């Protein structure tokens, strides 16, 4: 190894003995500071060295290379009490064999990058990164309290091959929670855990019945509203069904006519470039026309009672 100045690592307590550079890694041999007193009895300057060994500790990457500190850890025997001790290392997290600054770095990076990426860039095991993240997340969860929203949004997200219920504050546009599933009992338990849940006035959701039952049981005072996305989607589906029914009654010549009104309406409805504002304004009269023709639309155009 090559000798380097002590300040290259910005760890003033340690003395750099040597270094070795590899393609993706940097290795530093460093010596830990001498203790001031016996850690067993507290007597100063009455101890002697009693063996040593190099212990690997991970540190922050330097210039894209993973860093390993080979700390020369010594044991000491106290002549006053006769006990043997190994002093604690400053700026180190012994449980994970890394520096304190690397531990703090992993805490932040694990919230923004996959565990495997953080492990690869730091030289740590993926399990270690996961444990550090879990501890930090549990600490934050213990101190953080979500404010109960006036307008609660309930929807689902398809993640890792399963549907998961997601709760949001619609007015603040913030995420409240992401549940492992979307079963009624899981949603009910989460709603029961909300503080001051009587403050919830409006709950926007789709037409998934377990959501409605959970809200009716836990938030009886809240008004249940089907969100706009599902209203527009069902209106489009109903309009398309009526259009296809009318088209079946047309003759072959009428179907091939370029000016076919039914086909023109279909293209307008299916077009991704259609103005949603115009479509929204056209929904109420369209629903009235569909009901006049006998169409059954139980979820559209009315408030869902709590």
MOQUI-V441452 format. One record per residue. N is the residue number from 1. PSI is psi in whole degrees, 0 to 359 (999 if undefined). OMEGA is omega in radians with two decimals (none if undefined). Layout:
n=N psi=PSI omega=OMEGA
n=N psi=PSI omega=OMEGA
//
This chain:
n=1 psi=157 omega=-3.11
n=2 psi=139 omega=3.12
n=3 psi=143 omega=3.14
n=4 psi=158 omega=3.09
n=5 psi=153 omega=-3.07
n=6 psi=332 omega=-3.02
n=7 psi=1 omega=-3.10
n=8 psi=332 omega=-3.14
n=9 psi=351 omega=-3.08
n=10 psi=39 omega=3.01
n=11 psi=85 omega=-2.99
n=12 psi=339 omega=-3.12
n=13 psi=343 omega=-3.02
n=14 psi=149 omega=3.11
n=15 psi=120 omega=-3.13
n=16 psi=121 omega=-3.14
n=17 psi=319 omega=-3.09
n=18 psi=168 omega=3.12
n=19 psi=157 omega=3.11
n=20 psi=130 omega=-3.11
n=21 psi=134 omega=3.04
n=22 psi=181 omega=-3.05
n=23 psi=317 omega=-3.09
n=24 psi=3 omega=-3.03
n=25 psi=153 omega=3.01
n=26 psi=135 omega=3.13
n=27 psi=131 omega=3.10
n=28 psi=132 omega=2.99
n=29 psi=122 omega=-3.08
n=30 psi=152 omega=3.12
n=31 psi=133 omega=-3.14
n=32 psi=155 omega=-3.13
n=33 psi=154 omega=3.09
n=34 psi=143 omega=3.09
n=35 psi=158 omega=3.12
n=36 psi=329 omega=-3.10
n=37 psi=166 omega=3.08
n=38 psi=130 omega=-3.12
n=39 psi=353 omega=3.13
n=40 psi=312 omega=-3.08
n=41 psi=344 omega=3.09
n=42 psi=2 omega=3.14
n=43 psi=135 omega=-3.11
n=44 psi=146 omega=2.99
n=45 psi=25 omega=3.11
n=46 psi=39 omega=-3.13
n=47 psi=156 omega=3.13
n=48 psi=156 omega=3.14
n=49 psi=143 omega=-3.08
n=50 psi=63 omega=3.10
n=51 psi=160 omega=3.13
n=52 psi=163 omega=3.03
n=53 psi=153 omega=3.11
n=54 psi=128 omega=-3.14
n=55 psi=132 omega=-3.09
n=56 psi=130 omega=3.04
n=57 psi=136 omega=3.11
n=58 psi=147 omega=3.12
n=59 psi=176 omega=3.14
n=60 psi=142 omega=3.09
n=61 psi=149 omega=3.10
n=62 psi=122 omega=3.14
n=63 psi=40 omega=3.10
n=64 psi=1 omega=3.13
n=65 psi=140 omega=3.06
n=66 psi=144 omega=-3.05
n=67 psi=131 omega=3.05
n=68 psi=128 omega=3.06
n=69 psi=119 omega=3.07
n=70 psi=95 omega=-3.04
n=71 psi=126 omega=3.07
n=72 psi=100 omega=-3.12
n=73 psi=125 omega=-3.11
n=74 psi=151 omega=2.98
n=75 psi=152 omega=-3.11
n=76 psi=149 omega=3.05
n=77 psi=127 omega=-3.13
n=78 psi=127 omega=3.14
n=79 psi=343 omega=-3.13
n=80 psi=314 omega=-3.10
n=81 psi=349 omega=3.11
n=82 psi=6 omega=-3.11
n=83 psi=156 omega=3.10
n=84 psi=138 omega=-3.12
n=85 psi=157 omega=3.03
n=86 psi=114 omega=-3.04
n=87 psi=150 omega=3.09
n=88 psi=148 omega=-3.11
n=89 psi=128 omega=3.09
n=90 psi=147 omega=3.09
n=91 psi=21 omega=3.14
n=92 psi=149 omega=3.01
n=93 psi=98 omega=-3.02
n=94 psi=328 omega=-3.10
n=95 psi=327 omega=-3.09
n=96 psi=4 omega=3.12
n=97 psi=57 omega=3.10
n=98 psi=166 omega=3.09
n=99 psi=157 omega=3.13
n=100 psi=322 omega=-3.12
n=101 psi=327 omega=3.05
n=102 psi=321 omega=3.10
n=103 psi=314 omega=3.11
n=104 psi=323 omega=3.12
n=105 psi=316 omega=3.14
n=106 psi=322 omega=3.09
n=107 psi=316 omega=-3.11
n=108 psi=314 omega=-3.06
n=109 psi=329 omega=-3.12
n=110 psi=340 omega=3.09
n=111 psi=343 omega=-3.05
n=112 psi=346 omega=-3.08
n=113 psi=159 omega=3.08
n=114 psi=152 omega=3.14
n=115 psi=319 omega=-3.09
n=116 psi=322 omega=3.13
n=117 psi=314 omega=-3.14
n=118 psi=319 omega=3.13
n=119 psi=319 omega=-3.10
n=120 psi=322 omega=-3.09
n=121 psi=339 omega=-3.11
n=122 psi=345 omega=-3.10
n=123 psi=10 omega=3.14
n=124 psi=166 omega=3.02
n=125 psi=144 omega=-3.12
n=126 psi=325 omega=3.11
n=127 psi=322 omega=3.11
n=128 psi=317 omega=3.10
n=129 psi=318 omega=-3.13
n=130 psi=320 omega=3.14
n=131 psi=318 omega=3.13
n=132 psi=317 omega=3.11
n=133 psi=316 omega=-3.10
n=134 psi=317 omega=3.12
n=135 psi=317 omega=-3.14
n=136 psi=318 omega=-3.14
n=137 psi=319 omega=3.12
n=138 psi=322 omega=3.10
n=139 psi=314 omega=3.14
n=140 psi=320 omega=-3.13
n=141 psi=327 omega=-3.12
n=142 psi=332 omega=-3.08
n=143 psi=341 omega=-3.08
n=144 psi=136 omega=3.10
n=145 psi=121 omega=3.11
n=146 psi=138 omega=3.10
n=147 psi=131 omega=-3.12
n=148 psi=125 omega=-3.08
n=149 psi=155 omega=3.01
n=150 psi=322 omega=3.11
n=151 psi=111 omega=-3.09
n=152 psi=133 omega=3.08
n=153 psi=133 omega=3.11
n=154 psi=122 omega=3.13
n=155 psi=185 omega=3.10
n=156 psi=157 omega=3.13
n=157 psi=132 omega=3.12
n=158 psi=108 omega=-3.04
n=159 psi=130 omega=3.14
n=160 psi=48 omega=3.02
n=161 psi=26 omega=3.06
n=162 psi=154 omega=3.11
n=163 psi=137 omega=3.13
n=164 psi=136 omega=3.13
n=165 psi=137 omega=3.13
n=166 psi=130 omega=-3.13
n=167 psi=134 omega=-3.08
n=168 psi=156 omega=2.98
n=169 psi=108 omega=-3.01
n=170 psi=325 omega=-3.11
n=171 psi=319 omega=-3.13
n=172 psi=349 omega=-3.10
n=173 psi=49 omega=-3.14
n=174 psi=157 omega=3.13
n=175 psi=133 omega=3.09
n=176 psi=313 omega=-3.10
n=177 psi=157 omega=3.05
n=178 psi=114 omega=-3.05
n=179 psi=156 omega=3.14
n=180 psi=333 omega=3.14
n=181 psi=194 omega=3.11
n=182 psi=22 omega=3.12
n=183 psi=154 omega=-3.06
n=184 psi=318 omega=-3.11
n=185 psi=324 omega=3.12
n=186 psi=318 omega=3.12
n=187 psi=320 omega=3.14
n=188 psi=314 omega=3.14
n=189 psi=320 omega=-3.13
n=190 psi=320 omega=3.11
n=191 psi=325 omega=3.12
n=192 psi=331 omega=-3.11
n=193 psi=351 omega=-3.13
n=194 psi=132 omega=3.08
n=195 psi=142 omega=3.11
n=196 psi=47 omega=-3.10
n=197 psi=348 omega=3.06
n=198 psi=346 omega=3.13
n=199 psi=346 omega=3.14
n=200 psi=119 omega=-3.12
n=201 psi=325 omega=-3.07
n=202 psi=136 omega=3.05
n=203 psi=117 omega=3.12
n=204 psi=131 omega=-3.08
n=205 psi=176 omega=3.00
n=206 psi=196 omega=-3.05
n=207 psi=26 omega=3.07
n=208 psi=114 omega=-2.99
n=209 psi=321 omega=3.10
n=210 psi=325 omega=3.08
n=211 psi=314 omega=-3.09
n=212 psi=317 omega=-3.13
n=213 psi=320 omega=3.13
n=214 psi=317 omega=3.14
n=215 psi=317 omega=3.13
n=216 psi=327 omega=-3.13
n=217 psi=322 omega=-3.02
n=218 psi=326 omega=-3.09
n=219 psi=66 omega=-3.07
n=220 psi=337 omega=-3.12
n=221 psi=345 omega=-3.04
n=222 psi=145 omega=3.06
n=223 psi=129 omega=-3.13
n=224 psi=127 omega=-3.12
n=225 psi=132 omega=3.04
n=226 psi=127 omega=-3.04
n=227 psi=157 omega=-2.99
n=228 psi=322 omega=-3.09
n=229 psi=314 omega=-3.10
n=230 psi=328 omega=3.08
n=231 psi=312 omega=-3.13
n=232 psi=319 omega=-3.13
n=233 psi=316 omega=-3.13
n=234 psi=325 omega=3.08
n=235 psi=317 omega=3.11
n=236 psi=319 omega=3.12
n=237 psi=320 omega=3.13
n=238 psi=317 omega=3.11
n=239 psi=320 omega=3.13
n=240 psi=323 omega=3.12
n=241 psi=317 omega=3.11
n=242 psi=319 omega=-3.14
n=243 psi=316 omega=3.14
n=244 psi=324 omega=3.10
n=245 psi=319 omega=3.11
n=246 psi=324 omega=-3.10
n=247 psi=327 omega=3.13
n=248 psi=335 omega=-3.12
n=249 psi=350 omega=-3.12
n=250 psi=153 omega=3.05
n=251 psi=169 omega=-3.14
n=252 psi=320 omega=3.13
n=253 psi=320 omega=3.14
n=254 psi=324 omega=3.14
n=255 psi=328 omega=-3.12
n=256 psi=352 omega=-3.12
n=257 psi=127 omega=-3.13
n=258 psi=329 omega=-3.07
n=259 psi=22 omega=-3.14
n=260 psi=115 omega=-3.10
n=261 psi=321 omega=-3.12
n=262 psi=318 omega=3.13
n=263 psi=321 omega=3.12
n=264 psi=318 omega=3.12
n=265 psi=322 omega=3.14
n=266 psi=317 omega=3.13
n=267 psi=322 omega=-3.14
n=268 psi=317 omega=-3.10
n=269 psi=324 omega=-3.09
n=270 psi=344 omega=-3.04
n=271 psi=131 omega=3.08
n=272 psi=344 omega=-3.10
n=273 psi=2 omega=3.13
n=274 psi=147 omega=-3.14
n=275 psi=120 omega=-3.11
n=276 psi=329 omega=3.12
n=277 psi=316 omega=3.10
n=278 psi=321 omega=-3.14
n=279 psi=317 omega=3.13
n=280 psi=319 omega=-3.13
n=281 psi=336 omega=-3.11
n=282 psi=353 omega=-3.08
n=283 psi=310 omega=-3.10
n=284 psi=309 omega=3.11
n=285 psi=328 omega=3.12
n=286 psi=320 omega=3.10
n=287 psi=320 omega=3.11
n=288 psi=319 omega=3.13
n=289 psi=322 omega=3.13
n=290 psi=318 omega=3.12
n=291 psi=325 omega=3.11
n=292 psi=332 omega=3.12
n=293 psi=3 omega=3.07
n=294 psi=8 omega=-3.14
n=295 psi=139 omega=3.14
n=296 psi=113 omega=-3.12
n=297 psi=80 omega=-3.00
n=298 psi=335 omega=-3.02
n=299 psi=356 omega=-3.00
n=300 psi=143 omega=2.99
n=301 psi=11 omega=3.10
n=302 psi=163 omega=-3.14
n=303 psi=137 omega=3.07
n=304 psi=116 omega=-3.09
n=305 psi=144 omega=3.06
n=306 psi=999 omega=none
//
